[in-house]
Amino acid sequence: MNPADLRAKGIADLEKELVSLRKEQFNLRMAMGSGQMVRPHLFNVARKNIARVKTIITEKKRSGDAS
């Protein structure tokens, strides 16, 4: 997930992306709990992507960019 691509999106799109990333994180957590996790590094990738999106949402809200 490229931060430049995320900055081009609006706040509403970023919030939708955040919801989908959290669903992905939940699914990965359930797979890990049931022992089906094949690639455990994806959990860390999902966490970092969530942090990226939340950071960009905060930047946009502070700058007043509502696009």
PASENU-373711 format. One record per residue: residue number from 1; x, y, z of N, C-alpha, C in turn. Coordinates in Angstrom, 2 decimals, always signed. Atoms other than C-alpha are relative to their C-alpha. Example, Ala and Ser with C-alpha at 12.3 -4.5 7.8 and 13.67 -1.06 7.14 Angstrom:
BEGIN
1, +0.89, -1.19, +0.00, +12.30, -4.50, +7.80, +0.90, +1.20, +0.00
2, -0.82, -1.19, -0.06, +13.67, -1.06, +7.14, -0.77, +1.09, +0.73
***
This chain:
BEGIN
1, +0.84, -1.16, +0.00, +0.00, +0.00, +0.00, +0.90, +1.24, +0.00
2, -0.85, -1.16, +0.21, +1.59, +3.20, -1.23, -0.64, +1.23, +0.64
3, +0.57, -1.18, -0.63, +1.10, +6.34, +0.92, -0.40, +1.08, -1.00
4, +0.35, -1.01, +1.01, +1.03, +8.54, -2.20, -1.39, -0.30, -0.58
5, +1.32, +0.38, +0.50, -1.98, +6.59, -3.50, -1.08, +0.30, +1.04
6, +0.97, -0.26, -1.06, -3.71, +6.93, -0.14, -0.27, +1.49, +0.15
7, +0.18, -1.44, -0.14, -3.13, +10.68, -0.01, -0.87, +0.58, -1.10
8, +0.82, -0.46, +1.11, -4.92, +11.03, -3.34, -1.49, -0.25, +0.26
9, +1.39, +0.34, -0.30, -8.12, +9.57, -1.83, -0.59, +1.01, +0.98
10, +0.71, -0.84, -0.95, -10.73, +11.47, +0.12, -0.15, -0.70, +1.35
11, +0.14, +0.55, -1.35, -11.49, +10.98, +3.80, -1.02, -1.14, +0.01
12, +1.03, +1.05, +0.02, -14.63, +8.93, +3.07, +0.56, -1.30, -0.59
13, -0.62, +1.19, +0.61, -12.66, +6.57, +0.81, +1.00, -0.64, +0.95
14, -0.99, +0.53, -0.95, -9.93, +6.24, +3.43, -0.69, -0.73, +1.14
15, +0.71, +0.68, -1.08, -12.47, +5.35, +6.09, -0.56, -1.34, -0.46
16, +0.45, +1.28, +0.56, -13.92, +2.65, +3.82, +1.18, -0.98, -0.08
17, -1.21, +0.83, +0.07, -10.38, +1.35, +3.26, +0.38, -0.50, +1.39
18, -0.32, +0.37, -1.38, -9.83, +1.34, +7.03, -0.91, -1.14, +0.48
19, +0.93, +1.06, -0.38, -12.95, -0.78, +7.57, +0.39, -1.32, -0.65
20, -0.37, +1.25, +0.67, -11.83, -3.30, +4.96, +1.31, -0.57, +0.55
21, -1.25, +0.48, -0.59, -8.34, -3.48, +6.47, -0.24, -0.62, +1.38
22, +0.29, +0.58, -1.31, -9.79, -4.11, +9.92, -0.70, -1.34, -0.14
23, +0.62, +1.30, +0.25, -11.96, -6.90, +8.51, +1.06, -1.03, -0.39
24, -1.10, +0.89, +0.38, -8.86, -8.39, +6.91, +0.81, -0.41, +1.21
25, -0.75, +0.30, -1.21, -7.01, -8.13, +10.21, -0.76, -0.99, +0.88
26, +0.82, +0.92, -0.79, -9.90, -9.86, +11.99, +0.07, -1.41, -0.58
27, -0.05, +1.32, +0.65, -9.91, -12.69, +9.43, +1.35, -0.66, +0.20
28, -1.34, +0.57, -0.24, -6.16, -13.13, +9.81, +0.14, -0.47, +1.44
29, -0.08, +0.38, -1.42, -6.50, -13.20, +13.59, -0.77, -1.29, +0.26
30, +0.78, +1.23, -0.15, -9.21, -15.87, +13.35, +0.73, -1.20, -0.61
31, -0.76, +1.08, +0.63, -7.08, -17.93, +10.96, +1.18, -0.41, +0.87
32, -1.13, +0.30, -0.87, -4.13, -17.65, +13.33, -0.47, -0.78, +1.23
33, +0.52, +0.68, -1.18, -6.27, -18.74, +16.27, -0.43, -1.42, -0.27
34, +0.44, +1.35, +0.32, -7.60, -21.78, +14.46, +1.12, -0.87, -0.57
35, -1.15, +0.78, +0.47, -4.14, -22.86, +13.31, +0.09, -0.10, -1.51
36, -0.01, +0.06, +1.46, -4.78, -22.23, +9.60, +0.97, +1.00, -0.62
37, -0.84, -1.07, +0.51, -2.31, -19.36, +9.28, +1.23, -0.57, -0.71
38, -1.11, +0.50, +0.79, +0.15, -20.13, +6.49, +1.12, +1.04, -0.03
39, -1.00, -1.06, +0.08, +1.89, -16.75, +6.25, -0.25, +1.02, +1.12
40, +0.28, -0.85, -1.16, +1.99, -15.08, +9.68, +0.49, +1.45, -0.16
41, -0.48, -1.37, +0.19, +3.82, -11.99, +8.37, -1.11, +0.92, -0.50
42, +1.11, -0.82, +0.50, +0.54, -10.82, +6.82, -0.71, +0.75, +1.11
43, +0.61, -0.69, -1.12, -0.75, -9.91, +10.27, +0.72, +1.33, +0.27
44, -0.78, -1.23, -0.19, +2.07, -7.37, +10.69, -0.22, +0.97, -1.15
45, +0.24, -0.85, +1.17, +1.50, -6.06, +7.16, -1.35, +0.70, +0.15
46, +1.34, -0.58, -0.18, -2.20, -5.51, +7.92, +0.04, +1.09, +1.08
47, -0.11, -1.00, -1.07, -1.35, -3.68, +11.15, +0.64, +1.29, -0.49
48, -0.70, -1.18, +0.50, +1.05, -1.35, +9.38, -0.85, +0.76, -1.02
49, +0.88, -0.66, +0.95, -1.45, -0.65, +6.59, -1.09, +0.78, +0.72
50, +1.00, -0.70, -0.79, -4.07, +0.27, +9.18, +0.60, +1.28, +0.58
51, -0.66, -1.17, -0.56, -1.60, +2.63, +10.82, +0.23, +1.06, -1.07
52, -0.20, -0.96, +1.10, -0.80, +4.24, +7.44, -1.28, +0.76, -0.31
53, +1.27, -0.63, +0.35, -4.45, +4.88, +6.67, -0.44, +0.94, +1.11
54, +0.40, -0.85, -1.10, -5.16, +6.26, +10.14, +0.85, +1.27, +0.06
55, -0.88, -1.16, +0.01, -2.16, +8.58, +9.90, -0.40, +1.00, -1.07
56, +0.38, -0.89, +1.10, -3.25, +9.97, +6.55, -1.36, +0.64, +0.26
57, +1.28, -0.59, -0.38, -6.82, +10.46, +7.81, +0.22, +1.15, +0.97
58, -0.30, -1.04, -0.97, -5.45, +12.45, +10.73, +0.65, +1.20, -0.67
59, -0.64, -1.11, +0.72, -3.22, +14.52, +8.43, -1.02, +0.82, -0.76
60, +1.01, -0.69, +0.79, -6.17, +15.35, +6.18, -0.96, +0.80, +0.88
61, +0.91, -0.71, -0.90, -8.43, +16.29, +9.10, +0.67, +1.24, +0.60
62, -0.70, -1.15, -0.57, -5.79, +18.58, +10.61, +0.23, +1.11, -0.99
63, -0.25, -1.02, +1.03, -5.08, +20.33, +7.34, -1.30, +0.59, -0.54
64, +1.29, -0.48, +0.47, -8.80, +20.78, +6.68, -0.33, -0.42, -1.41
65, +0.23, +0.50, +1.36, -8.66, +18.88, +3.40, -1.11, -1.03, +0.06
66, +1.16, +0.90, -0.08, -12.12, +17.33, +3.12, -0.28, -0.70, -1.33
67, +0.26, +0.60, +1.31, -11.76, +16.09, -0.48, +0.13, -1.48, -0.02
***
